Amino acid sequence: MRYAGLTDEPERRKREHGNPYDFKVMQQFTSETAARQWEKRMLNQGHEEDTSGKGWKYGYTFSIRFSS
């Protein structure tokens, strides 16, 4: 499952998610409006929303694979 979220502390978010191999800061923002627009685009592309981040300065993505 692919996730996208916003945060002011991307390294902390990466650690909190267990350092996913594909965690990537996709974009840095100068306004919350631009950040929210990016987040909406990512959700429209099929990403799930990661709401655990605080802030909006960085947009990030990562995936979690579930084993069966």
TALINJO-V921481 format. One record per helix or strand of 2 or more residues. SS is the DSSP state (a for helix, b for strand). FROM is the first residue (numbers start at 1). LEN is the number of residues. If there is no record, write none. Layout:
SS:FROM:LEN, SS:FROM:LEN
This chain:
b:2:6, a:10:7, b:24:5, a:32:13, b:48:3, b:58:6
